Amino acid sequence: MPGPSREREPVAVCAPDQPTLEWTDWVQRRDKFLEQLTIDFDRDESLCPRLPDWLTLFSLPEQLLLAYERHRETSELGHVFRIANSLHDHLDAITVIGPASSNLAAEAVTSACCDPFHNEMSRAERGSKPRLYFADFEPDNDSIQSLAWRLQRHGYGDVHAERRWGMILIDAPNTRDQWLPLFRYFSTQLDHWTDHLADRPFPLTIITPRPNDWNEGMTGGIAFQTLLQNDELTGHRGILSPSTLLPAAFLGLDVIQLLVGAAAINQNFQKASAADNLVFRWNQACEQRACWLVNESPSFDRLLHWWSQLEWPIANGGVQSMRSCDAGEKLQRGRDPFTSHSNSSPRHVALHLAPGVERTDPIVLKTPVRSESRSTAEPLDRSQKVSDLRSQQREELRERLATVGAEQYQLSLPGIDTHALGQWIQLALLSSAIIAANKHDSKSDDSVPVG
């Protein structure tokens, strides 16, 4: 793996010291999981240039990185860079059309790393990076019309690039007949690509597990290029696949570090002891209990929503995600979020996710001083940083959660960057996959053979 991955500060899971799962049982489950999903990177077919159709979510980060080191431009990651680097200076917007789950995965990464009002900035303020829009396969007339109207109005300036936009399609072969009309509606509007840009990739990329299905007849005569995404790495599970990497690369995000961070979690998962194994400690929190995901930064709204959707099919006690302010309001009103779940476990868990470092300069606010704690000589208001105000709110929330018996975990990111996000994402993916595999094994063991 590239050198910087070993120098970066890791994600930390701050949790109670007493494990709820025996380490010996965990090792058996981990080893079985690795036996099924690990691939041998010494074999040439494991590092083929294009994404193999049998690749698993565990091996995906290393495969993309190592194949890029060996094959460069002809690797899947090389194609991602070629498309994004060739086009981002020549267009002003990218529209991603795909299933809602795939769009959520891509938006989780891009919204966490970009300015919250990225699309409203001028091209110069965005560093010439394109605006990014998402449209899922739900055929809603108002949203389709509004997006088409926005794209036809071009950018905010008069340069040629601001009159052009591109499109990324995330293919869903099983429902193709339902969304293909929507795709053709948008693709036929890509009529702004001029002859002097003919040496560039066409601004339509199709990310698909079935590249042989596609020809210009399917796209209404529009040229395109393809990226590969296998059937196992789609939707919520495909958050580190090309359907996320390409939009992220268009925005100039460091997708190499996103994958390096994920690979670092794989190494920790394989080799770390119980006390230091982040996936093990994460599973302690999530398995067999209701989970309340507490988001302490608006930048993580889509990321936490992605996590809750990833976990929902396998959650025993239910999964909720919300802002910390919403959580505090519910508790203040006396609404225990855990009692609505039928769960045999007497304990519940709250997972707090927060960045360790702010990305921008501190803002100072004037906050009122409570009358019961203020002497007559003190002013009515005092100066307080936003970060300090947030810290107070977090402590108050933790105290309220403790009163309803919630076991609390803090997931600390050293900062909001792609390396830390890659660690967090792979941590969630591995935990979810292991819990799902264990539930499947449990059902198999409980079944009674017939005959």
One Martini backbone bead per residue (centre of mass of N, CA, C, O) as a GRO file, in nm:
protein
  451
    1MET     BB    1   0.101   0.032   0.014
    2PRO     BB    2   0.095   0.342   0.048
    3GLY     BB    3   0.271   0.525   0.274
    4PRO     BB    4   0.062   0.737   0.408
    5SER     BB    5  -0.120   0.526   0.563
    6ARG     BB    6   0.093   0.491   0.811
    7GLU     BB    7   0.076   0.815   0.907
    8ARG     BB    8  -0.208   0.815   0.980
    9GLU     BB    9  -0.470   0.882   1.162
   10PRO     BB   10  -0.693   0.697   1.320
   11VAL     BB   11  -0.965   0.560   1.383
   12ALA     BB   12  -1.179   0.579   1.681
   13VAL     BB   13  -1.307   0.356   1.936
   14CYS     BB   14  -1.504   0.452   2.206
   15ALA     BB   15  -1.536   0.207   2.467
   16PRO     BB   16  -1.615  -0.023   2.654
   17ASP     BB   17  -1.413  -0.268   2.802
   18GLN     BB   18  -1.638  -0.481   2.803
   19PRO     BB   19  -1.705  -0.749   2.633
   20THR     BB   20  -1.986  -0.925   2.462
   21LEU     BB   21  -1.767  -1.090   2.299
   22GLU     BB   22  -1.588  -1.347   2.250
   23TRP     BB   23  -1.280  -1.373   2.113
   24THR     BB   24  -1.289  -1.666   2.009
   25ASP     BB   25  -1.551  -1.631   1.848
   26TRP     BB   26  -1.451  -1.401   1.671
   27VAL     BB   27  -1.216  -1.547   1.530
   28GLN     BB   28  -1.390  -1.755   1.388
   29ARG     BB   29  -1.558  -1.554   1.224
   30ARG     BB   30  -1.328  -1.407   1.086
   31ASP     BB   31  -1.190  -1.650   0.945
   32LYS     BB   32  -1.436  -1.731   0.778
   33PHE     BB   33  -1.464  -1.466   0.628
   34LEU     BB   34  -1.176  -1.463   0.501
   35GLU     BB   35  -1.196  -1.733   0.348
   36GLN     BB   36  -1.432  -1.624   0.153
   37LEU     BB   37  -1.301  -1.308   0.071
   38THR     BB   38  -1.017  -1.370   0.012
   39ILE     BB   39  -0.745  -1.284  -0.200
   40ASP     BB   40  -0.483  -1.354  -0.432
   41PHE     BB   41  -0.236  -1.115  -0.529
   42ASP     BB   42  -0.029  -1.320  -0.679
   43ARG     BB   43  -0.243  -1.341  -0.888
   44ASP     BB   44  -0.313  -1.221  -1.194
   45GLU     BB   45  -0.634  -1.227  -1.185
   46SER     BB   46  -0.648  -1.028  -0.934
   47LEU     BB   47  -0.485  -0.795  -1.132
   48CYS     BB   48  -0.667  -0.709  -1.332
   49PRO     BB   49  -0.756  -0.426  -1.484
   50ARG     BB   50  -1.039  -0.503  -1.448
   51LEU     BB   51  -1.315  -0.557  -1.276
   52PRO     BB   52  -1.403  -0.818  -1.115
   53ASP     BB   53  -1.701  -1.019  -1.081
   54TRP     BB   54  -1.582  -1.158  -0.787
   55LEU     BB   55  -1.557  -0.925  -0.612
   56THR     BB   56  -1.517  -0.804  -0.289
   57LEU     BB   57  -1.549  -0.577  -0.034
   58PHE     BB   58  -1.280  -0.652   0.102
   59SER     BB   59  -1.086  -0.648  -0.174
   60LEU     BB   60  -1.135  -0.383  -0.330
   61PRO     BB   61  -0.923  -0.171  -0.241
   62GLU     BB   62  -0.663  -0.334  -0.313
   63GLN     BB   63  -0.728  -0.398  -0.607
   64LEU     BB   64  -0.741  -0.108  -0.713
   65LEU     BB   65  -0.455  -0.025  -0.623
   66LEU     BB   66  -0.278  -0.257  -0.746
   67ALA     BB   67  -0.381  -0.234  -1.038
   68TYR     BB   68  -0.282   0.058  -1.071
   69GLU     BB   69   0.021   0.004  -1.026
   70ARG     BB   70   0.043  -0.199  -1.272
   71HIS     BB   71  -0.166  -0.052  -1.512
   72ARG     BB   72  -0.293   0.213  -1.469
   73GLU     BB   73  -0.481   0.330  -1.729
   74THR     BB   74  -0.616   0.021  -1.759
   75SER     BB   75  -0.747   0.048  -1.509
   76GLU     BB   76  -1.017   0.128  -1.333
   77LEU     BB   77  -0.888   0.374  -1.194
   78GLY     BB   78  -0.763   0.488  -1.452
   79HIS     BB   79  -1.038   0.547  -1.589
   80VAL     BB   80  -1.141   0.743  -1.382
   81PHE     BB   81  -0.913   0.954  -1.422
   82ARG     BB   82  -0.940   0.998  -1.726
   83ILE     BB   83  -1.227   1.110  -1.727
   84ALA     BB   84  -1.206   1.337  -1.514
   85ASN     BB   85  -0.944   1.487  -1.621
   86SER     BB   86  -1.057   1.538  -1.921
   87LEU     BB   87  -1.348   1.694  -1.833
   88HIS     BB   88  -1.358   1.912  -1.594
   89ASP     BB   89  -1.266   2.164  -1.787
   90HIS     BB   90  -1.538   2.114  -2.004
   91LEU     BB   91  -1.740   2.130  -1.757
   92ASP     BB   92  -2.017   2.219  -1.505
   93ALA     BB   93  -2.179   1.936  -1.495
   94ILE     BB   94  -2.315   1.652  -1.305
   95THR     BB   95  -2.519   1.364  -1.370
   96VAL     BB   96  -2.665   1.122  -1.157
   97ILE     BB   97  -2.798   0.807  -1.263
   98GLY     BB   98  -2.980   0.600  -1.024
   99PRO     BB   99  -3.017   0.431  -0.771
  100ALA     BB  100  -3.081   0.531  -0.459
  101SER     BB  101  -2.851   0.369  -0.321
  102SER     BB  102  -2.616   0.469  -0.502
  103ASN     BB  103  -2.657   0.771  -0.462
  104LEU     BB  104  -2.619   0.771  -0.156
  105ALA     BB  105  -2.328   0.670  -0.154
  106ALA     BB  106  -2.206   0.905  -0.322
  107GLU     BB  107  -2.321   1.141  -0.145
  108ALA     BB  108  -2.184   1.071   0.122
  109VAL     BB  109  -1.897   1.151   0.024
  110THR     BB  110  -1.931   1.430  -0.121
  111SER     BB  111  -2.079   1.586   0.112
  112ALA     BB  112  -1.854   1.553   0.329
  113CYS     BB  113  -1.614   1.707   0.147
  114CYS     BB  114  -1.786   1.939   0.070
  115ASP     BB  115  -1.929   2.211   0.030
  116PRO     BB  116  -2.256   2.269   0.112
  117PHE     BB  117  -2.249   2.505  -0.147
  118HIS     BB  118  -2.119   2.413  -0.416
  119ASN     BB  119  -2.345   2.464  -0.646
  120GLU     BB  120  -2.350   2.794  -0.572
  121MET     BB  121  -2.092   2.836  -0.696
  122SER     BB  122  -1.860   2.939  -0.875
  123ARG     BB  123  -1.626   2.819  -1.078
  124ALA     BB  124  -1.388   2.953  -0.934
  125GLU     BB  125  -1.472   2.867  -0.640
  126ARG     BB  126  -1.456   2.549  -0.739
  127GLY     BB  127  -1.200   2.502  -0.919
  128SER     BB  128  -1.362   2.384  -1.183
  129LYS     BB  129  -1.563   2.218  -1.050
  130PRO     BB  130  -1.838   2.050  -1.069
  131ARG     BB  131  -2.146   2.013  -1.051
  132LEU     BB  132  -2.385   1.806  -0.848
  133TYR     BB  133  -2.626   1.560  -0.951
  134PHE     BB  134  -2.927   1.372  -0.853
  135ALA     BB  135  -3.099   1.081  -1.008
  136ASP     BB  136  -3.340   0.866  -0.982
  137PHE     BB  137  -3.572   0.605  -1.087
  138GLU     BB  138  -3.790   0.793  -1.000
  139PRO     BB  139  -4.074   0.909  -1.181
  140ASP     BB  140  -4.065   1.250  -1.141
  141ASN     BB  141  -4.179   1.522  -1.293
  142ASP     BB  142  -4.063   1.764  -1.131
  143SER     BB  143  -3.763   1.672  -1.101
  144ILE     BB  144  -3.705   1.636  -1.401
  145GLN     BB  145  -3.777   1.919  -1.495
  146SER     BB  146  -3.585   2.077  -1.308
  147LEU     BB  147  -3.318   1.952  -1.398
  148ALA     BB  148  -3.340   2.019  -1.698
  149TRP     BB  149  -3.358   2.324  -1.657
  150ARG     BB  150  -3.083   2.361  -1.513
  151LEU     BB  151  -2.900   2.248  -1.740
  152GLN     BB  152  -3.002   2.453  -1.969
  153ARG     BB  153  -2.881   2.711  -1.797
  154HIS     BB  154  -2.622   2.644  -1.698
  155GLY     BB  155  -2.409   2.844  -1.571
  156TYR     BB  156  -2.260   3.156  -1.429
  157GLY     BB  157  -2.119   3.197  -1.708
  158ASP     BB  158  -1.936   3.241  -2.042
  159VAL     BB  159  -1.792   2.998  -2.067
  160HIS     BB  160  -1.788   2.708  -2.240
  161ALA     BB  161  -1.805   2.502  -2.002
  162GLU     BB  162  -2.090   2.627  -1.889
  163ARG     BB  163  -2.249   2.474  -2.149
  164ARG     BB  164  -2.167   2.201  -2.012
  165TRP     BB  165  -2.257   1.850  -1.963
  166GLY     BB  166  -2.280   1.549  -1.771
  167MET     BB  167  -2.301   1.177  -1.742
  168ILE     BB  168  -2.403   0.925  -1.499
  169LEU     BB  169  -2.458   0.576  -1.518
  170ILE     BB  170  -2.629   0.339  -1.306
  171ASP     BB  171  -2.672   0.023  -1.351
  172ALA     BB  172  -2.991  -0.185  -1.357
  173PRO     BB  173  -3.070  -0.466  -1.512
  174ASN     BB  174  -3.346  -0.570  -1.366
  175THR     BB  175  -3.474  -0.247  -1.429
  176ARG     BB  176  -3.433  -0.125  -1.719
  177ASP     BB  177  -3.728  -0.079  -1.833
  178GLN     BB  178  -3.794   0.156  -1.620
  179TRP     BB  179  -3.531   0.369  -1.673
  180LEU     BB  180  -3.454   0.412  -1.975
  181PRO     BB  181  -3.633   0.657  -2.052
  182LEU     BB  182  -3.494   0.857  -1.863
  183PHE     BB  183  -3.211   0.836  -1.981
  184ARG     BB  184  -3.285   0.921  -2.275
  185TYR     BB  185  -3.387   1.200  -2.209
  186PHE     BB  186  -3.102   1.306  -2.118
  187SER     BB  187  -2.907   1.205  -2.346
  188THR     BB  188  -3.042   1.381  -2.584
  189GLN     BB  189  -2.911   1.657  -2.442
  190LEU     BB  190  -2.611   1.580  -2.552
  191ASP     BB  191  -2.547   1.847  -2.788
  192HIS     BB  192  -2.258   2.012  -2.685
  193TRP     BB  193  -2.041   1.847  -2.841
  194THR     BB  194  -1.761   1.934  -2.998
  195ASP     BB  195  -1.516   1.874  -3.231
  196HIS     BB  196  -1.267   1.990  -3.054
  197LEU     BB  197  -1.354   1.737  -2.833
  198ALA     BB  198  -1.310   1.447  -2.969
  199ASP     BB  199  -1.050   1.353  -2.786
  200ARG     BB  200  -1.250   1.319  -2.573
  201PRO     BB  201  -1.442   1.201  -2.361
  202PHE     BB  202  -1.751   1.135  -2.337
  203PRO     BB  203  -2.018   1.276  -2.125
  204LEU     BB  204  -2.068   0.944  -2.099
  205THR     BB  205  -2.113   0.715  -1.825
  206ILE     BB  206  -2.123   0.360  -1.777
  207ILE     BB  207  -2.213   0.171  -1.492
  208THR     BB  208  -2.150  -0.185  -1.530
  209PRO     BB  209  -2.198  -0.550  -1.535
  210ARG     BB  210  -2.300  -0.514  -1.866
  211PRO     BB  211  -2.125  -0.408  -2.129
  212ASN     BB  212  -2.246  -0.588  -2.373
  213ASP     BB  213  -2.537  -0.448  -2.377
  214TRP     BB  214  -2.398  -0.194  -2.498
  215ASN     BB  215  -2.510   0.064  -2.724
  216GLU     BB  216  -2.605   0.330  -2.922
  217GLY     BB  217  -2.901   0.233  -2.930
  218MET     BB  218  -2.954   0.257  -2.618
  219THR     BB  219  -2.864   0.588  -2.632
  220GLY     BB  220  -2.957   0.727  -2.904
  221GLY     BB  221  -2.655   0.760  -3.045
  222ILE     BB  222  -2.471   0.789  -2.798
  223ALA     BB  223  -2.180   0.821  -2.677
  224PHE     BB  224  -1.953   0.606  -2.475
  225GLN     BB  225  -1.844   0.482  -2.155
  226THR     BB  226  -1.705   0.226  -1.936
  227LEU     BB  227  -1.766   0.086  -1.617
  228LEU     BB  228  -1.708  -0.145  -1.360
  229GLN     BB  229  -1.974  -0.338  -1.183
  230ASN     BB  230  -2.063  -0.562  -0.973
  231ASP     BB  231  -2.328  -0.731  -0.824
  232GLU     BB  232  -2.202  -0.710  -0.520
  233LEU     BB  233  -2.128  -0.379  -0.583
  234THR     BB  234  -2.411  -0.245  -0.497
  235GLY     BB  235  -2.537   0.015  -0.375
  236HIS     BB  236  -2.451   0.033  -0.054
  237ARG     BB  237  -2.197  -0.167  -0.114
  238GLY     BB  238  -2.081   0.050  -0.354
  239ILE     BB  239  -1.914   0.298  -0.216
  240LEU     BB  240  -1.609   0.190  -0.341
  241SER     BB  241  -1.691   0.219  -0.624
  242PRO     BB  242  -1.721   0.372  -0.932
  243SER     BB  243  -2.000   0.516  -0.853
  244THR     BB  244  -1.819   0.700  -0.652
  245LEU     BB  245  -1.534   0.765  -0.769
  246LEU     BB  246  -1.612   0.943  -1.010
  247PRO     BB  247  -1.755   1.182  -0.873
  248ALA     BB  248  -1.515   1.237  -0.681
  249ALA     BB  249  -1.305   1.298  -0.904
  250PHE     BB  250  -1.451   1.542  -1.028
  251LEU     BB  251  -1.412   1.699  -0.736
  252GLY     BB  252  -1.104   1.625  -0.636
  253LEU     BB  253  -1.090   1.381  -0.474
  254ASP     BB  254  -0.907   1.147  -0.274
  255VAL     BB  255  -0.942   0.822  -0.371
  256ILE     BB  256  -0.690   0.689  -0.274
  257GLN     BB  257  -0.738   0.751   0.033
  258LEU     BB  258  -1.004   0.607   0.055
  259LEU     BB  259  -0.873   0.322  -0.001
  260VAL     BB  260  -0.647   0.328   0.208
  261GLY     BB  261  -0.832   0.347   0.453
  262ALA     BB  262  -0.976   0.078   0.400
  263ALA     BB  263  -0.717  -0.100   0.404
  264ALA     BB  264  -0.646  -0.039   0.702
  265ILE     BB  265  -0.892  -0.192   0.818
  266ASN     BB  266  -0.820  -0.466   0.709
  267GLN     BB  267  -0.559  -0.495   0.871
  268ASN     BB  268  -0.687  -0.467   1.148
  269PHE     BB  269  -0.887  -0.705   1.119
  270GLN     BB  270  -0.665  -0.932   1.077
  271LYS     BB  271  -0.438  -0.846   1.333
  272ALA     BB  272  -0.580  -0.744   1.571
  273SER     BB  273  -0.670  -0.720   1.872
  274ALA     BB  274  -0.936  -0.682   2.067
  275ALA     BB  275  -0.865  -0.389   2.171
  276ASP     BB  276  -0.780  -0.292   1.849
  277ASN     BB  277  -1.036  -0.396   1.705
  278LEU     BB  278  -1.268  -0.219   1.536
  279VAL     BB  279  -1.478  -0.427   1.441
  280PHE     BB  280  -1.520  -0.567   1.709
  281ARG     BB  281  -1.618  -0.310   1.863
  282TRP     BB  282  -1.848  -0.245   1.674
  283ASN     BB  283  -2.005  -0.516   1.714
  284GLN     BB  284  -2.069  -0.477   2.007
  285ALA     BB  285  -2.271  -0.244   1.949
  286CYS     BB  286  -2.471  -0.370   1.713
  287GLU     BB  287  -2.530  -0.645   1.817
  288GLN     BB  288  -2.855  -0.714   1.932
  289ARG     BB  289  -2.920  -0.397   1.901
  290ALA     BB  290  -3.023  -0.093   1.937
  291CYS     BB  291  -2.967   0.189   1.718
  292TRP     BB  292  -2.823   0.519   1.770
  293LEU     BB  293  -2.742   0.767   1.541
  294VAL     BB  294  -2.516   1.032   1.610
  295ASN     BB  295  -2.502   1.347   1.459
  296GLU     BB  296  -2.229   1.605   1.487
  297SER     BB  297  -2.252   1.665   1.161
  298PRO     BB  298  -2.384   1.781   0.867
  299SER     BB  299  -2.175   1.634   0.677
  300PHE     BB  300  -2.308   1.335   0.784
  301ASP     BB  301  -2.598   1.284   0.692
  302ARG     BB  302  -2.563   1.081   0.448
  303LEU     BB  303  -2.379   0.880   0.592
  304LEU     BB  304  -2.582   0.793   0.813
  305HIS     BB  305  -2.802   0.704   0.620
  306TRP     BB  306  -2.641   0.486   0.485
  307TRP     BB  307  -2.588   0.317   0.739
  308SER     BB  308  -2.885   0.259   0.812
  309GLN     BB  309  -2.947   0.113   0.539
  310LEU     BB  310  -2.733  -0.109   0.566
  311GLU     BB  311  -2.848  -0.221   0.854
  312TRP     BB  312  -3.156  -0.274   0.844
  313PRO     BB  313  -3.180  -0.582   0.740
  314ILE     BB  314  -2.998  -0.679   1.024
  315ALA     BB  315  -3.158  -0.552   1.243
  316ASN     BB  316  -3.298  -0.623   1.554
  317GLY     BB  317  -3.373  -0.326   1.701
  318GLY     BB  318  -3.285  -0.110   1.517
  319VAL     BB  319  -3.241   0.200   1.315
  320GLN     BB  320  -3.120   0.530   1.391
  321SER     BB  321  -3.091   0.860   1.244
  322MET     BB  322  -2.949   1.172   1.380
  323ARG     BB  323  -2.930   1.455   1.509
  324SER     BB  324  -2.836   1.578   1.808
  325CYS     BB  325  -3.068   1.787   1.835
  326ASP     BB  326  -3.298   1.581   1.790
  327ALA     BB  327  -3.226   1.396   2.024
  328GLY     BB  328  -3.257   1.607   2.248
  329GLU     BB  329  -3.555   1.671   2.192
  330LYS     BB  330  -3.672   1.390   2.247
  331LEU     BB  331  -3.570   1.365   2.538
  332GLN     BB  332  -3.707   1.626   2.646
  333ARG     BB  333  -4.003   1.495   2.574
  334GLY     BB  334  -3.980   1.180   2.668
  335ARG     BB  335  -3.856   1.013   2.412
  336ASP     BB  336  -3.774   0.697   2.392
  337PRO     BB  337  -3.613   0.546   2.120
  338PHE     BB  338  -3.609   0.235   2.234
  339THR     BB  339  -3.906   0.136   2.325
  340SER     BB  340  -4.012   0.076   2.017
  341HIS     BB  341  -3.840  -0.181   2.045
  342SER     BB  342  -3.813  -0.525   1.992
  343ASN     BB  343  -3.590  -0.641   2.253
  344SER     BB  344  -3.417  -0.873   2.447
  345SER     BB  345  -3.222  -0.671   2.513
  346PRO     BB  346  -3.143  -0.450   2.786
  347ARG     BB  347  -2.965  -0.300   2.571
  348HIS     BB  348  -2.836   0.003   2.435
  349VAL     BB  349  -2.717   0.212   2.154
  350ALA     BB  350  -2.493   0.493   2.107
  351LEU     BB  351  -2.364   0.654   1.813
  352HIS     BB  352  -2.097   0.876   1.780
  353LEU     BB  353  -2.034   1.124   1.520
  354ALA     BB  354  -1.714   1.300   1.483
  355PRO     BB  355  -1.505   1.546   1.425
  356GLY     BB  356  -1.185   1.658   1.529
  357VAL     BB  357  -1.171   1.883   1.292
  358GLU     BB  358  -1.200   2.179   1.169
  359ARG     BB  359  -1.206   2.339   0.841
  360THR     BB  360  -1.264   2.616   0.972
  361ASP     BB  361  -1.291   2.903   1.102
  362PRO     BB  362  -1.380   3.039   1.384
  363ILE     BB  363  -1.687   3.113   1.541
  364VAL     BB  364  -1.837   3.388   1.710
  365LEU     BB  365  -2.079   3.401   1.967
  366LYS     BB  366  -2.369   3.533   2.119
  367THR     BB  367  -2.452   3.422   2.442
  368PRO     BB  368  -2.664   3.362   2.681
  369VAL     BB  369  -2.700   3.414   3.026
  370ARG     BB  370  -2.804   3.262   3.283
  371SER     BB  371  -2.961   3.395   3.553
  372GLU     BB  372  -2.880   3.175   3.778
  373SER     BB  373  -2.549   3.214   3.682
  374ARG     BB  374  -2.573   3.530   3.718
  375SER     BB  375  -2.441   3.812   3.794
  376THR     BB  376  -2.499   4.150   3.809
  377ALA     BB  377  -2.207   4.218   3.668
  378GLU     BB  378  -2.283   4.056   3.434
  379PRO     BB  379  -2.346   3.998   3.128
  380LEU     BB  380  -2.591   3.878   2.914
  381ASP     BB  381  -2.346   3.820   2.728
  382ARG     BB  382  -2.128   3.586   2.550
  383SER     BB  383  -1.843   3.465   2.419
  384GLN     BB  384  -1.863   3.189   2.169
  385LYS     BB  385  -1.779   2.917   2.030
  386VAL     BB  386  -1.917   2.683   1.836
  387SER     BB  387  -1.754   2.439   1.944
  388ASP     BB  388  -1.827   2.492   2.245
  389LEU     BB  389  -2.130   2.473   2.216
  390ARG     BB  390  -2.131   2.182   2.109
  391SER     BB  391  -1.998   2.048   2.352
  392GLN     BB  392  -2.226   2.109   2.549
  393GLN     BB  393  -2.448   1.957   2.393
  394ARG     BB  394  -2.315   1.679   2.403
  395GLU     BB  395  -2.307   1.645   2.710
  396GLU     BB  396  -2.611   1.667   2.754
  397LEU     BB  397  -2.684   1.423   2.577
  398ARG     BB  398  -2.524   1.207   2.731
  399GLU     BB  399  -2.679   1.239   2.996
  400ARG     BB  400  -2.958   1.163   2.881
  401LEU     BB  401  -2.881   0.882   2.772
  402ALA     BB  402  -2.801   0.764   3.048
  403THR     BB  403  -3.096   0.776   3.174
  404VAL     BB  404  -3.193   0.540   2.944
  405GLY     BB  405  -2.948   0.318   2.921
  406ALA     BB  406  -2.724   0.398   2.723
  407GLU     BB  407  -2.477   0.284   2.535
  408GLN     BB  408  -2.168   0.458   2.458
  409TYR     BB  409  -2.021   0.571   2.149
  410GLN     BB  410  -1.712   0.690   2.000
  411LEU     BB  411  -1.650   0.819   1.674
  412SER     BB  412  -1.327   0.920   1.575
  413LEU     BB  413  -1.224   1.171   1.361
  414PRO     BB  414  -0.943   1.349   1.267
  415GLY     BB  415  -1.117   1.423   1.004
  416ILE     BB  416  -1.236   1.565   0.693
  417ASP     BB  417  -1.147   1.296   0.494
  418THR     BB  418  -1.089   1.031   0.287
  419HIS     BB  419  -0.931   0.853   0.480
  420ALA     BB  420  -1.131   0.852   0.716
  421LEU     BB  421  -1.378   0.762   0.549
  422GLY     BB  422  -1.263   0.492   0.456
  423GLN     BB  423  -1.255   0.371   0.735
  424TRP     BB  424  -1.550   0.402   0.816
  425ILE     BB  425  -1.677   0.247   0.579
  426GLN     BB  426  -1.529  -0.029   0.618
  427LEU     BB  427  -1.629  -0.073   0.900
  428ALA     BB  428  -1.931  -0.090   0.825
  429LEU     BB  429  -1.916  -0.314   0.608
  430LEU     BB  430  -1.791  -0.542   0.781
  431SER     BB  431  -1.996  -0.549   1.006
  432SER     BB  432  -2.242  -0.608   0.829
  433ALA     BB  433  -2.137  -0.871   0.696
  434ILE     BB  434  -2.095  -1.035   0.958
  435ILE     BB  435  -2.380  -1.023   1.069
  436ALA     BB  436  -2.516  -1.147   0.822
  437ALA     BB  437  -2.356  -1.417   0.826
  438ASN     BB  438  -2.445  -1.502   1.113
  439LYS     BB  439  -2.749  -1.511   1.057
  440HIS     BB  440  -2.731  -1.725   0.837
  441ASP     BB  441  -2.598  -1.947   1.009
  442SER     BB  442  -2.820  -1.963   1.225
  443LYS     BB  443  -3.046  -2.055   1.035
  444SER     BB  444  -2.903  -2.313   0.936
  445ASP     BB  445  -2.878  -2.451   1.222
  446ASP     BB  446  -3.204  -2.444   1.279
  447SER     BB  447  -3.255  -2.631   1.065
  448VAL     BB  448  -3.463  -2.901   0.945
  449PRO     BB  449  -3.432  -3.185   0.800
  450VAL     BB  450  -3.573  -3.351   0.523
  451GLY     BB  451  -3.585  -3.717   0.506
   0.00000   0.00000   0.00000
